């Protein structure tokens, strides 16, 4: 009887444990006010979700590399989704900053940090690399010079690029 009870518990909890590393199909609000679904981007290939804020100096330093990665690997199906966690009051700062930098990646807004929390954001910047199947394959918190090399290695791995 104890074995049967244990088996039932395992069978009932296993799907939850397996699914914990999958991302839900999140609705994202673009800087221009339009909405997109995360899974629409995943259809093309791996996605790096980057959480940042205008007050975060390391975030801004990292974004230069994110732009390079977007340009370098977009032809392979790779996408960067940059999500600002700035408050609603700072929206004009986000717009002017992005406009001045002319980044190639899409920028989204998460003023209440709902998406940030759903993807277990911790501090700024937070990066979450998701494979085409919706599985989180890498997560990184913060930015120090040199982190971009590790990030590119993970991107290349997600794209199955060896050289």
Secondary structure as the mmCIF struct_conf table of DSSP 4:
data_model
#
loop_
_struct_conf.conf_type_id
_struct_conf.id
_struct_conf.beg_label_comp_id
_struct_conf.beg_label_asym_id
_struct_conf.beg_label_seq_id
_struct_conf.end_label_comp_id
_struct_conf.end_label_asym_id
_struct_conf.end_label_seq_id
HELX_RH_AL_P HELX_RH_AL_P1 UNK A 2 UNK A 19
TURN_TY1_P TURN_TY1_P1 UNK A 20 UNK A 21
STRN STRN1 UNK A 22 UNK A 22
HELX_LH_PP_P HELX_LH_PP_P1 UNK A 23 UNK A 24
STRN STRN2 UNK A 27 UNK A 30
TURN_TY1_P TURN_TY1_P2 UNK A 31 UNK A 32
BEND BEND1 UNK A 33 UNK A 33
STRN STRN3 UNK A 35 UNK A 37
HELX_RH_AL_P HELX_RH_AL_P2 UNK A 38 UNK A 42
TURN_TY1_P TURN_TY1_P3 UNK A 43 UNK A 44
BEND BEND2 UNK A 45 UNK A 45
STRN STRN4 UNK A 47 UNK A 52
TURN_TY1_P TURN_TY1_P4 UNK A 54 UNK A 55
HELX_RH_AL_P HELX_RH_AL_P3 UNK A 57 UNK A 73
HELX_RH_3T_P HELX_RH_3T_P1 UNK A 74 UNK A 76
TURN_TY1_P TURN_TY1_P5 UNK A 77 UNK A 77
STRN STRN5 UNK A 79 UNK A 84
HELX_RH_3T_P HELX_RH_3T_P2 UNK A 88 UNK A 90
HELX_RH_AL_P HELX_RH_AL_P4 UNK A 91 UNK A 101
TURN_TY1_P TURN_TY1_P6 UNK A 102 UNK A 102
BEND BEND3 UNK A 104 UNK A 105
STRN STRN6 UNK A 106 UNK A 109
TURN_TY1_P TURN_TY1_P7 UNK A 111 UNK A 112
HELX_RH_AL_P HELX_RH_AL_P5 UNK A 114 UNK A 118
TURN_TY1_P TURN_TY1_P8 UNK A 119 UNK A 120
BEND BEND4 UNK A 123 UNK A 125
STRN STRN7 UNK A 126 UNK A 130
TURN_TY1_P TURN_TY1_P9 UNK A 132 UNK A 133
BEND BEND5 UNK A 134 UNK A 134
STRN STRN8 UNK A 135 UNK A 135
STRN STRN9 UNK A 136 UNK A 141
BEND BEND6 UNK A 142 UNK A 142
TURN_TY1_P TURN_TY1_P10 UNK A 145 UNK A 146
HELX_RH_AL_P HELX_RH_AL_P6 UNK A 147 UNK A 158
TURN_TY1_P TURN_TY1_P11 UNK A 159 UNK A 160
#
